[in-house]
């Protein structure tokens, strides 16, 4: 099978390079799709459409009316028409109407999952008005990823650091979190929890740190453009910090209220964005600081004292990154 027709990498794989994963979740379908679409009308004959497909070297043509997608005529439909002697009849009767479509504002990861699930060669793409605005193929995805991945590999590799043990009893862990990577969301938190358990910490303290780290990690996945989670533990404190370059928080105090959320309908339909993330971090932390500025990102930091007597329930917030 030629490389350009191979399905793109499956998101189920645990061996995807970090740079490639970041691209998959950063790019949207509209960044990758072909906008120069070859279409036909429902009144055109299959023979006319077959010639158009041959001239454009494609294997499927959307049937549209006033930019509305009515169906698709595929190469299989054309071959069937030749066999059955219906090649000079109108497309309306023979086009496929039960279509799988994508939306232009979806993450590219949705398209990759569609290709792996349905094994089609292309999918029509609709805009928010449900109008046909593009076509996405396996070749479109592979070409875009190949062109982009080298540009960001070095930058992302600098963000990844393994667990560091030193002679002063300090341990640290840094993890890069990718926007909208729901399949891998929670991995950084799991690593932190595993490390805390290896030190035999009190289960209640481990649970507090696990809750806080998970909520901060999901906050990066849902609301930011991706960022870093930095863990540090010494003999006195557990410290977890996240830094992102996302849209920022206009009103930090409001964001700390239970139930307040800026998640869009799509995020909420996936079961996220209930408005409990930052309030939960505040609840389990001894000290919790949030610094944010619109369009310049957010930095959140929590401290849990390993001496339980040190619990203060202090919360500090700021609307400006220092």
GUGUKOL-776135 format. One record per atom (N, C-alpha, C): residue in three letters; x, y, z. Coordinates in steps of 0.05 Angstrom, whole numbers, padded with zeros to 5 digits, always signed. Example, Ala and Ser with C-alpha at 12.3 -4.5 7.8 and 13.67 -1.06 7.14 Angstrom:
BEGIN
ALA+00264-00114+00156
ALA+00246-00090+00156
ALA+00264-00066+00156
SER+00257-00045+00142
SER+00273-00021+00143
SER+00258+00001+00157
***
This chain:
BEGIN
UNK+00017-00024+00000
UNK+00000+00000+00000
UNK+00018+00025+00000
UNK+00014+00044-00019
UNK+00031+00068-00020
UNK+00028+00084+00006
UNK+00049+00098+00014
UNK+00049+00112+00039
UNK+00027+00133+00040
UNK+00021+00146+00018
UNK+00001+00168+00019
UNK-00027+00157+00024
UNK-00031+00130+00022
UNK-00057+00119+00027
UNK-00058+00103+00053
UNK-00036+00104+00068
UNK-00037+00091+00094
UNK-00052+00107+00114
UNK-00069+00095+00131
UNK-00082+00110+00152
UNK-00062+00124+00170
UNK-00068+00148+00178
UNK-00049+00162+00196
UNK-00047+00148+00223
UNK-00028+00156+00239
UNK-00023+00142+00264
UNK-00047+00142+00282
UNK-00052+00119+00295
UNK-00075+00116+00313
UNK-00070+00131+00339
UNK-00090+00144+00349
UNK-00087+00158+00374
UNK-00087+00139+00398
UNK-00094+00114+00393
UNK-00093+00094+00414
UNK-00065+00087+00421
UNK-00046+00090+00402
UNK-00018+00083+00406
UNK-00006+00098+00430
UNK+00010+00084+00445
UNK+00023+00096+00468
UNK+00051+00106+00460
UNK+00059+00102+00435
UNK+00086+00108+00426
UNK+00088+00131+00407
UNK+00067+00148+00406
UNK+00068+00171+00389
UNK+00088+00192+00400
UNK+00106+00202+00384
UNK+00124+00223+00394
UNK+00109+00247+00404
UNK+00119+00259+00425
UNK+00105+00281+00438
UNK+00100+00304+00418
UNK+00120+00310+00401
UNK+00116+00331+00381
UNK+00093+00326+00363
UNK+00090+00301+00354
UNK+00068+00294+00336
UNK+00042+00295+00351
UNK+00041+00286+00376
UNK+00016+00288+00391
UNK+00007+00317+00395
UNK+00026+00334+00400
UNK+00020+00363+00404
UNK+00007+00374+00379
UNK+00019+00367+00356
UNK+00008+00377+00331
UNK-00020+00367+00326
UNK-00025+00341+00331
UNK-00051+00329+00326
UNK-00073+00343+00342
UNK-00066+00351+00366
UNK-00087+00364+00383
UNK-00087+00394+00381
UNK-00066+00406+00369
UNK-00066+00435+00366
UNK-00080+00443+00340
UNK-00075+00428+00319
UNK-00086+00434+00293
UNK-00116+00428+00292
UNK-00130+00444+00277
UNK-00158+00439+00272
UNK-00162+00428+00244
UNK-00184+00416+00239
UNK-00189+00405+00212
UNK-00187+00426+00191
UNK-00196+00450+00196
UNK-00195+00471+00176
UNK-00166+00479+00169
UNK-00147+00473+00187
UNK-00119+00478+00181
UNK-00107+00458+00161
UNK-00120+00436+00158
UNK-00109+00414+00142
UNK-00125+00408+00117
UNK-00151+00412+00117
UNK-00168+00403+00095
UNK-00162+00418+00069
UNK-00170+00406+00047
UNK-00169+00418+00021
UNK-00194+00435+00016
UNK-00190+00460+00010
UNK-00212+00478+00005
UNK-00220+00481-00024
UNK-00203+00471-00041
UNK-00209+00472-00070
UNK-00223+00446-00077
UNK-00250+00447-00075
UNK-00266+00422-00077
UNK-00278+00419-00105
UNK-00276+00395-00115
UNK-00290+00387-00140
UNK-00317+00376-00132
UNK-00338+00389-00142
UNK-00366+00381-00135
UNK-00382+00376-00160
UNK-00406+00366-00156
UNK-00425+00362-00178
UNK-00453+00367-00168
UNK-00472+00371-00186
UNK-00500+00375-00179
UNK-00515+00348-00181
UNK-00538+00347-00169
UNK-00553+00322-00168
UNK-00565+00315-00196
UNK-00566+00335-00214
UNK-00578+00330-00241
UNK-00557+00321-00261
UNK-00531+00322-00254
UNK-00511+00313-00273
UNK-00510+00283-00274
UNK-00502+00273-00297
UNK-00501+00244-00300
UNK-00476+00232-00287
UNK-00477+00207-00282
UNK-00454+00193-00270
UNK-00431+00193-00289
UNK-00436+00192-00315
UNK-00414+00192-00335
UNK-00399+00219-00334
UNK-00415+00241-00331
UNK-00402+00267-00329
UNK-00385+00269-00304
UNK-00395+00258-00282
UNK-00380+00258-00257
UNK-00356+00240-00258
UNK-00358+00218-00272
UNK-00335+00200-00275
UNK-00312+00214-00290
UNK-00319+00229-00311
UNK-00299+00243-00326
UNK-00285+00265-00308
UNK-00302+00278-00292
UNK-00291+00298-00274
UNK-00272+00286-00253
UNK-00280+00263-00243
UNK-00263+00249-00224
UNK-00236+00241-00238
UNK-00237+00232-00263
UNK-00213+00224-00277
UNK-00195+00248-00281
UNK-00206+00270-00290
UNK-00190+00294-00295
UNK-00177+00304-00270
UNK-00191+00302-00247
UNK-00180+00313-00222
UNK-00164+00292-00206
UNK-00164+00267-00217
UNK-00150+00245-00203
UNK-00159+00241-00175
UNK-00186+00240-00171
UNK-00198+00235-00145
UNK-00217+00212-00147
UNK-00225+00202-00123
UNK-00242+00178-00122
UNK-00270+00183-00110
UNK-00277+00208-00107
UNK-00303+00214-00097
UNK-00310+00243-00102
UNK-00336+00249-00107
UNK-00345+00276-00113
UNK-00370+00282-00096
UNK-00369+00304-00080
UNK-00393+00312-00065
UNK-00414+00323-00084
UNK-00439+00316-00078
UNK-00462+00327-00093
UNK-00473+00349-00076
UNK-00474+00374-00086
UNK-00482+00397-00071
UNK-00504+00413-00085
UNK-00518+00428-00069
UNK-00538+00447-00079
UNK-00538+00471-00061
UNK-00530+00494-00072
UNK-00528+00519-00056
UNK-00510+00514-00031
UNK-00487+00501-00036
UNK-00467+00495-00016
UNK-00476+00475+00005
UNK-00500+00464+00002
UNK-00509+00444+00021
UNK-00502+00416+00010
UNK-00491+00399+00027
UNK-00482+00373+00019
UNK-00507+00354+00018
UNK-00512+00343-00006
UNK-00534+00324-00009
UNK-00525+00295-00009
UNK-00501+00290-00018
UNK-00492+00262-00020
UNK-00464+00262-00032
UNK-00454+00238-00037
UNK-00428+00234-00049
UNK-00430+00212-00070
UNK-00417+00216-00093
UNK-00414+00195-00113
UNK-00385+00185-00111
UNK-00382+00160-00105
UNK-00355+00148-00102
UNK-00348+00132-00127
UNK-00322+00123-00128
UNK-00314+00106-00150
UNK-00329+00080-00150
UNK-00336+00070-00127
UNK-00353+00046-00126
UNK-00380+00050-00139
UNK-00392+00074-00135
UNK-00417+00080-00148
UNK-00414+00080-00178
UNK-00392+00091-00188
UNK-00387+00093-00217
UNK-00383+00065-00229
UNK-00367+00049-00216
UNK-00363+00022-00226
UNK-00389+00005-00226
UNK-00405+00009-00206
UNK-00431-00005-00205
UNK-00449+00005-00228
UNK-00448+00031-00233
UNK-00465+00042-00255
UNK-00456+00031-00282
UNK-00430+00027-00286
UNK-00420+00015-00311
UNK-00430-00014-00314
UNK-00429-00028-00292
UNK-00438-00056-00292
UNK-00468-00059-00297
UNK-00483-00040-00286
UNK-00512-00042-00288
UNK-00524-00026-00311
UNK-00507-00012-00326
UNK-00517+00003-00349
UNK-00532+00028-00342
UNK-00525+00040-00319
UNK-00539+00065-00310
UNK-00520+00089-00310
UNK-00498+00087-00324
UNK-00477+00107-00323
UNK-00487+00134-00334
UNK-00508+00134-00351
UNK-00518+00159-00362
UNK-00542+00170-00348
UNK-00548+00159-00324
UNK-00570+00169-00308
UNK-00560+00190-00288
UNK-00579+00204-00276
UNK-00571+00227-00258
UNK-00560+00217-00232
UNK-00543+00233-00221
UNK-00529+00226-00196
UNK-00549+00224-00172
UNK-00570+00239-00173
UNK-00589+00241-00150
UNK-00598+00213-00142
UNK-00602+00195-00162
UNK-00614+00169-00156
UNK-00593+00150-00143
UNK-00568+00154-00149
UNK-00548+00134-00141
UNK-00528+00143-00121
UNK-00528+00169-00114
UNK-00508+00179-00095
UNK-00513+00168-00067
UNK-00491+00166-00052
UNK-00493+00157-00024
UNK-00503+00180-00006
UNK-00523+00174+00009
UNK-00535+00195+00026
UNK-00528+00192+00056
UNK-00522+00168+00064
UNK-00515+00163+00092
UNK-00485+00169+00096
UNK-00479+00194+00102
UNK-00452+00203+00102
UNK-00440+00207+00130
UNK-00414+00204+00131
UNK-00399+00211+00155
UNK-00385+00237+00149
UNK-00391+00258+00164
UNK-00379+00284+00159
UNK-00364+00294+00184
UNK-00346+00313+00180
UNK-00332+00327+00201
UNK-00338+00356+00200
UNK-00331+00370+00222
UNK-00335+00399+00223
UNK-00308+00413+00223
UNK-00306+00436+00210
UNK-00281+00449+00206
UNK-00267+00458+00232
UNK-00283+00462+00253
UNK-00271+00473+00278
UNK-00263+00450+00297
UNK-00267+00425+00289
UNK-00259+00403+00306
UNK-00229+00400+00307
UNK-00218+00389+00329
UNK-00189+00383+00329
UNK-00183+00362+00308
UNK-00159+00363+00297
UNK-00150+00343+00277
UNK-00152+00315+00287
UNK-00150+00311+00314
UNK-00152+00285+00325
UNK-00178+00271+00318
UNK-00200+00286+00315
UNK-00226+00274+00308
UNK-00224+00262+00280
UNK-00211+00276+00262
UNK-00208+00265+00235
UNK-00192+00239+00235
UNK-00170+00239+00250
UNK-00153+00215+00251
UNK-00169+00192+00262
UNK-00184+00197+00283
UNK-00200+00175+00294
UNK-00221+00165+00274
UNK-00232+00183+00258
UNK-00251+00175+00237
UNK-00238+00158+00216
UNK-00214+00165+00207
UNK-00200+00149+00187
UNK-00194+00121+00198
UNK-00186+00120+00223
UNK-00180+00094+00235
UNK-00205+00077+00240
UNK-00227+00090+00245
UNK-00252+00076+00251
UNK-00266+00066+00226
UNK-00269+00084+00206
UNK-00285+00078+00183
UNK-00269+00070+00158
UNK-00243+00075+00158
UNK-00226+00067+00136
UNK-00234+00079+00109
UNK-00246+00102+00109
UNK-00253+00116+00084
UNK-00228+00132+00075
UNK-00228+00139+00049
UNK-00205+00154+00039
UNK-00208+00184+00042
UNK-00232+00194+00047
UNK-00237+00223+00050
UNK-00263+00227+00065
UNK-00265+00251+00077
UNK-00290+00259+00090
UNK-00297+00287+00083
UNK-00323+00292+00077
UNK-00332+00320+00073
UNK-00329+00336+00099
UNK-00324+00361+00097
UNK-00322+00379+00121
UNK-00342+00401+00118
UNK-00358+00405+00140
UNK-00378+00426+00140
UNK-00370+00448+00159
UNK-00380+00473+00153
UNK-00375+00495+00172
UNK-00398+00497+00191
UNK-00398+00518+00208
UNK-00418+00521+00229
UNK-00446+00525+00217
UNK-00448+00533+00192
UNK-00473+00537+00179
UNK-00482+00511+00164
UNK-00468+00489+00169
UNK-00473+00464+00156
UNK-00470+00464+00126
UNK-00452+00481+00117
UNK-00446+00483+00088
UNK-00420+00468+00083
UNK-00418+00456+00060
UNK-00393+00443+00052
UNK-00371+00464+00048
UNK-00349+00460+00063
UNK-00327+00480+00061
UNK-00300+00467+00055
UNK-00299+00440+00055
UNK-00274+00427+00049
UNK-00276+00397+00048
UNK-00254+00385+00040
UNK-00251+00356+00040
UNK-00225+00349+00054
UNK-00225+00329+00071
UNK-00200+00321+00084
UNK-00193+00292+00077
UNK-00168+00288+00069
UNK-00159+00262+00061
UNK-00135+00253+00079
UNK-00128+00228+00077
UNK-00105+00218+00091
UNK-00080+00233+00082
UNK-00079+00238+00056
UNK-00055+00252+00045
UNK-00053+00280+00057
UNK-00076+00294+00060
UNK-00076+00321+00072
UNK-00063+00320+00100
UNK-00072+00300+00116
UNK-00062+00298+00143
UNK-00032+00292+00144
UNK-00024+00271+00129
UNK+00004+00264+00129
UNK+00022+00286+00120
UNK+00014+00300+00099
UNK+00030+00322+00088
UNK+00034+00344+00108
UNK+00011+00352+00122
UNK+00012+00373+00141
UNK+00030+00366+00165
UNK+00027+00341+00175
UNK+00042+00333+00198
UNK+00072+00332+00191
UNK+00079+00322+00168
UNK+00107+00321+00160
UNK+00119+00348+00157
UNK+00103+00367+00147
UNK+00113+00395+00143
UNK+00116+00410+00169
UNK+00100+00403+00189
UNK+00100+00418+00214
UNK+00117+00406+00237
UNK+00120+00380+00237
UNK+00131+00367+00261
UNK+00160+00376+00266
UNK+00177+00379+00245
UNK+00205+00386+00250
UNK+00207+00414+00262
UNK+00187+00431+00257
UNK+00189+00459+00266
UNK+00186+00461+00297
UNK+00173+00441+00309
UNK+00168+00444+00338
UNK+00181+00422+00355
UNK+00195+00403+00342
UNK+00206+00381+00358
UNK+00226+00391+00379
UNK+00244+00408+00371
UNK+00265+00417+00390
UNK+00252+00432+00413
UNK+00233+00449+00407
UNK+00220+00465+00429
UNK+00206+00446+00449
UNK+00192+00426+00439
UNK+00177+00409+00458
UNK+00196+00391+00473
UNK+00218+00382+00460
UNK+00236+00365+00475
UNK+00249+00380+00499
UNK+00252+00406+00496
UNK+00262+00422+00518
UNK+00243+00422+00542
UNK+00218+00418+00536
UNK+00198+00419+00558
UNK+00196+00393+00574
UNK+00208+00372+00564
UNK+00204+00345+00576
UNK+00229+00339+00593
UNK+00224+00333+00618
UNK+00246+00326+00636
UNK+00237+00302+00653
UNK+00254+00283+00657
UNK+00247+00260+00674
UNK+00247+00267+00704
UNK+00238+00249+00720
UNK+00240+00253+00749
UNK+00269+00257+00757
UNK+00273+00277+00774
UNK+00300+00283+00783
UNK+00303+00277+00812
UNK+00322+00261+00820
UNK+00328+00255+00848
UNK+00355+00269+00854
UNK+00357+00282+00877
UNK+00383+00294+00884
UNK+00390+00287+00913
UNK+00412+00296+00921
UNK+00422+00289+00948
UNK+00410+00305+00970
UNK+00392+00324+00964
UNK+00380+00341+00984
UNK+00352+00332+00991
UNK+00344+00309+00983
UNK+00317+00299+00989
UNK+00295+00313+00972
UNK+00303+00325+00950
UNK+00283+00339+00933
UNK+00278+00322+00908
UNK+00253+00319+00901
UNK+00246+00305+00877
UNK+00229+00323+00860
UNK+00233+00322+00833
UNK+00217+00339+00816
UNK+00210+00323+00790
UNK+00188+00332+00778
UNK+00178+00320+00754
UNK+00165+00342+00737
UNK+00172+00342+00712
UNK+00160+00361+00694
UNK+00146+00346+00671
UNK+00122+00355+00664
UNK+00107+00341+00643
UNK+00094+00362+00625
UNK+00094+00356+00599
UNK+00081+00374+00580
UNK+00053+00363+00574
UNK+00033+00381+00577
UNK+00005+00373+00573
UNK-00006+00385+00547
UNK-00019+00369+00531
UNK-00027+00377+00505
UNK-00057+00384+00505
UNK-00063+00406+00491
UNK-00091+00416+00489
UNK-00109+00394+00476
UNK-00131+00389+00489
UNK-00153+00372+00480
UNK-00143+00343+00476
UNK-00122+00335+00490
UNK-00113+00307+00489
UNK-00127+00292+00511
UNK-00152+00286+00507
UNK-00169+00273+00527
UNK-00161+00244+00531
UNK-00149+00231+00511
UNK-00141+00203+00514
UNK-00118+00200+00533
UNK-00100+00220+00534
UNK-00077+00218+00552
UNK-00079+00235+00577
UNK-00102+00249+00579
UNK-00106+00267+00602
UNK-00105+00250+00628
UNK-00090+00259+00647
UNK-00088+00245+00673
UNK-00062+00231+00676
UNK-00046+00229+00656
UNK-00021+00214+00658
UNK-00001+00228+00677
UNK+00001+00255+00675
UNK+00019+00270+00692
UNK+00011+00266+00721
UNK-00015+00267+00727
UNK-00026+00264+00754
UNK-00020+00236+00764
UNK-00022+00216+00746
UNK-00017+00188+00754
UNK+00012+00185+00762
UNK+00030+00198+00747
UNK+00059+00196+00754
UNK+00065+00209+00781
UNK+00052+00231+00786
UNK+00055+00245+00812
UNK+00045+00227+00835
UNK+00022+00215+00831
UNK+00010+00198+00851
UNK+00028+00174+00857
UNK+00039+00162+00835
UNK+00056+00139+00838
UNK+00081+00146+00854
UNK+00092+00170+00848
UNK+00117+00179+00862
UNK+00111+00183+00892
UNK+00088+00195+00898
UNK+00081+00200+00926
UNK+00077+00174+00941
UNK+00065+00155+00928
UNK+00061+00129+00941
UNK+00087+00115+00947
UNK+00107+00119+00929
UNK+00133+00106+00933
UNK+00147+00116+00957
UNK+00139+00140+00967
UNK+00151+00152+00991
UNK+00135+00145+01016
UNK+00114+00130+01013
UNK+00098+00121+01036
UNK+00083+00144+01050
UNK+00075+00164+01036
UNK+00061+00187+01048
UNK+00033+00178+01057
UNK+00022+00194+01075
UNK-00005+00189+01086
UNK-00025+00188+01062
UNK-00042+00167+01061
UNK-00061+00165+01039
UNK-00078+00189+01034
UNK-00086+00202+01056
UNK-00103+00226+01054
UNK-00088+00249+01040
UNK-00062+00251+01046
UNK-00045+00272+01034
UNK-00041+00265+01004
UNK-00037+00240+00998
UNK-00034+00231+00970
UNK-00059+00237+00955
UNK-00082+00232+00967
UNK-00108+00238+00953
UNK-00111+00267+00947
UNK-00104+00284+00967
UNK-00106+00313+00963
UNK-00088+00322+00939
UNK-00063+00312+00939
UNK-00045+00319+00917
UNK-00055+00308+00890
UNK-00066+00284+00891
UNK-00076+00272+00866
UNK-00100+00288+00855
UNK-00118+00296+00872
UNK-00141+00312+00864
UNK-00132+00338+00852
UNK-00114+00351+00866
UNK-00104+00377+00856
UNK-00090+00375+00830
UNK-00072+00355+00827
UNK-00057+00353+00802
UNK-00075+00345+00779
UNK-00094+00328+00784
UNK-00113+00320+00762
UNK-00129+00344+00753
UNK-00140+00359+00771
UNK-00156+00382+00764
UNK-00140+00403+00748
UNK-00115+00408+00757
UNK-00098+00427+00743
UNK-00091+00417+00715
UNK-00086+00390+00714
UNK-00079+00379+00688
UNK-00103+00381+00668
UNK-00127+00375+00678
UNK-00150+00377+00661
UNK-00156+00406+00653
UNK-00149+00424+00671
UNK-00153+00452+00664
UNK-00135+00460+00640
UNK-00111+00449+00639
UNK-00093+00453+00616
UNK-00105+00441+00591
UNK-00115+00416+00594
UNK-00126+00402+00571
UNK-00150+00417+00559
UNK-00168+00426+00576
UNK-00194+00437+00568
UNK-00191+00466+00559
UNK-00178+00482+00576
UNK-00179+00511+00573
UNK-00155+00525+00560
UNK-00132+00512+00560
UNK-00108+00525+00550
UNK-00101+00516+00522
UNK-00078+00526+00512
UNK-00067+00517+00487
UNK-00045+00497+00492
UNK-00045+00485+00515
UNK-00024+00467+00523
UNK-00005+00481+00542
UNK+00008+00465+00559
UNK+00027+00478+00578
UNK+00042+00457+00593
UNK+00055+00467+00615
UNK+00072+00450+00631
UNK+00060+00446+00659
UNK+00064+00422+00670
UNK+00058+00416+00698
UNK+00085+00409+00711
UNK+00091+00424+00732
UNK+00117+00420+00746
UNK+00112+00412+00775
UNK+00123+00389+00782
UNK+00119+00378+00809
UNK+00146+00379+00824
UNK+00145+00387+00850
UNK+00169+00388+00866
UNK+00161+00381+00895
UNK+00177+00364+00907
UNK+00172+00355+00934
UNK+00198+00356+00950
UNK+00197+00368+00974
UNK+00220+00366+00992
UNK+00209+00355+01019
UNK+00225+00357+01039
UNK+00217+00344+01065
UNK+00194+00359+01078
UNK+00188+00383+01069
UNK+00167+00399+01082
UNK+00142+00403+01065
UNK+00144+00404+01039
UNK+00122+00412+01023
UNK+00120+00395+00997
UNK+00095+00395+00987
UNK+00090+00385+00960
UNK+00081+00409+00944
UNK+00094+00414+00921
UNK+00088+00437+00905
UNK+00082+00429+00876
UNK+00059+00438+00866
UNK+00051+00432+00839
UNK+00045+00459+00825
UNK+00057+00463+00801
UNK+00053+00488+00787
UNK+00047+00482+00757
UNK+00028+00497+00746
UNK+00022+00495+00717
UNK+00026+00522+00704
UNK+00037+00521+00680
UNK+00042+00545+00664
UNK+00031+00540+00636
UNK+00014+00558+00626
UNK+00004+00555+00599
UNK+00005+00581+00584
UNK+00001+00579+00558
UNK+00001+00603+00541
UNK-00027+00605+00528
UNK-00047+00599+00544
UNK-00075+00599+00534
UNK-00087+00627+00534
UNK-00114+00628+00533
UNK-00128+00653+00531
UNK-00128+00670+00557
UNK-00120+00658+00579
UNK-00120+00673+00604
UNK-00148+00673+00617
UNK-00149+00682+00642
UNK-00174+00683+00657
UNK-00181+00712+00663
UNK-00203+00722+00652
UNK-00210+00751+00656
UNK-00215+00757+00685
UNK-00228+00739+00700
UNK-00235+00744+00728
UNK-00228+00719+00744
UNK-00205+00719+00757
UNK-00196+00696+00772
UNK-00215+00689+00795
UNK-00224+00710+00809
UNK-00242+00705+00832
UNK-00268+00690+00823
UNK-00278+00698+00799
UNK-00302+00685+00788
UNK-00296+00657+00781
UNK-00272+00652+00770
UNK-00264+00625+00762
UNK-00262+00606+00785
UNK-00258+00617+00809
UNK-00255+00600+00833
UNK-00282+00594+00846
UNK-00304+00605+00834
UNK-00331+00599+00844
UNK-00340+00572+00834
UNK-00353+00556+00851
UNK-00363+00530+00844
UNK-00384+00533+00822
UNK-00381+00518+00800
UNK-00401+00518+00778
UNK-00395+00538+00756
UNK-00376+00556+00760
UNK-00370+00575+00739
UNK-00352+00562+00718
UNK-00359+00564+00692
UNK-00343+00552+00672
UNK-00344+00568+00646
UNK-00323+00567+00631
UNK-00322+00580+00604
UNK-00320+00558+00583
UNK-00324+00533+00590
UNK-00322+00511+00570
UNK-00345+00514+00550
UNK-00339+00508+00525
UNK-00359+00510+00505
UNK-00377+00485+00505
UNK-00397+00485+00488
UNK-00417+00463+00488
UNK-00404+00436+00481
UNK-00385+00437+00462
UNK-00371+00412+00454
UNK-00356+00400+00478
UNK-00342+00416+00493
UNK-00327+00406+00516
UNK-00346+00394+00536
UNK-00368+00408+00542
UNK-00387+00399+00562
UNK-00400+00373+00553
UNK-00404+00370+00526
UNK-00416+00345+00516
UNK-00398+00321+00521
UNK-00372+00326+00524
UNK-00353+00304+00530
UNK-00352+00298+00560
UNK-00366+00313+00576
UNK-00366+00308+00605
UNK-00346+00325+00621
UNK-00335+00345+00608
UNK-00315+00362+00622
UNK-00326+00391+00625
UNK-00312+00407+00640
UNK-00319+00435+00641
UNK-00344+00440+00659
UNK-00345+00426+00682
UNK-00368+00430+00700
UNK-00365+00453+00719
UNK-00342+00466+00718
UNK-00337+00488+00737
UNK-00329+00480+00764
UNK-00317+00456+00767
UNK-00308+00446+00794
UNK-00278+00445+00796
UNK-00263+00449+00774
UNK-00234+00444+00774
UNK-00219+00461+00793
UNK-00218+00488+00789
UNK-00203+00505+00806
UNK-00214+00506+00835
UNK-00241+00506+00839
UNK-00251+00504+00866
UNK-00241+00479+00881
UNK-00239+00456+00867
UNK-00229+00432+00879
UNK-00200+00435+00887
UNK-00184+00447+00870
UNK-00156+00452+00877
UNK-00154+00470+00901
UNK-00169+00490+00902
UNK-00170+00509+00925
UNK-00177+00494+00951
UNK-00196+00475+00948
UNK-00206+00461+00972
UNK-00185+00443+00984
UNK-00169+00430+00967
UNK-00150+00410+00978
UNK-00122+00421+00983
UNK-00117+00446+00976
UNK-00091+00458+00979
UNK-00088+00473+01005
UNK-00063+00475+01014
UNK-00058+00493+01037
UNK-00054+00522+01028
UNK-00041+00525+01005
UNK-00037+00551+00993
UNK-00042+00547+00963
UNK-00059+00564+00951
UNK-00065+00563+00923
UNK-00064+00590+00911
UNK-00047+00593+00890
UNK-00043+00619+00877
UNK-00049+00617+00847
UNK-00065+00635+00837
UNK-00071+00636+00809
UNK-00064+00664+00798
UNK-00047+00665+00778
UNK-00040+00690+00765
UNK-00046+00687+00735
UNK-00061+00707+00724
UNK-00069+00704+00697
UNK-00072+00731+00684
UNK-00069+00732+00658
UNK-00074+00756+00642
UNK-00086+00748+00615
UNK-00106+00762+00607
UNK-00120+00755+00583
UNK-00101+00755+00559
UNK-00102+00733+00543
UNK-00085+00729+00519
UNK-00056+00725+00525
UNK-00049+00722+00551
UNK-00021+00718+00558
UNK-00017+00694+00576
UNK-00038+00679+00580
UNK-00035+00654+00595
UNK-00040+00656+00625
UNK-00037+00633+00637
UNK-00043+00630+00666
UNK-00022+00613+00680
UNK-00016+00621+00704
UNK+00002+00606+00721
UNK-00012+00600+00747
UNK-00014+00574+00754
UNK-00027+00566+00779
UNK-00007+00550+00795
UNK-00008+00554+00821
UNK+00011+00540+00839
UNK-00002+00533+00865
UNK+00003+00509+00874
UNK-00009+00500+00900
UNK+00013+00489+00917
UNK+00009+00491+00943
UNK+00027+00479+00963
UNK+00010+00462+00982
UNK+00020+00438+00988
UNK+00009+00421+01009
UNK+00031+00416+01028
UNK+00026+00423+01054
UNK+00047+00418+01074
UNK+00047+00389+01082
UNK+00071+00377+01083
UNK+00073+00349+01091
UNK+00068+00346+01121
UNK+00071+00367+01136
UNK+00063+00367+01164
UNK+00034+00377+01164
UNK+00015+00359+01170
UNK-00013+00366+01168
UNK-00021+00389+01186
UNK-00005+00394+01207
UNK-00011+00417+01225
UNK-00008+00443+01211
UNK+00006+00443+01188
UNK+00011+00468+01174
UNK-00012+00477+01156
UNK-00034+00462+01156
UNK-00056+00468+01137
UNK-00068+00496+01144
UNK-00071+00513+01124
UNK-00080+00541+01129
UNK-00105+00548+01113
UNK-00110+00533+01091
UNK-00133+00539+01073
UNK-00130+00568+01062
UNK-00106+00577+01059
UNK-00101+00603+01048
UNK-00104+00602+01018
UNK-00117+00622+01006
UNK-00120+00624+00977
UNK-00113+00652+00969
UNK-00094+00654+00949
UNK-00086+00680+00939
UNK-00093+00679+00909
UNK-00103+00702+00898
UNK-00108+00703+00870
UNK-00098+00730+00859
UNK-00092+00730+00833
UNK-00083+00754+00820
UNK-00092+00753+00791
UNK-00100+00776+00780
UNK-00108+00777+00752
UNK-00085+00785+00734
UNK-00062+00789+00745
UNK-00038+00796+00728
UNK-00016+00776+00734
UNK-00003+00768+00712
UNK+00021+00751+00715
UNK+00044+00769+00722
UNK+00058+00763+00744
UNK+00080+00779+00752
UNK+00105+00774+00735
***
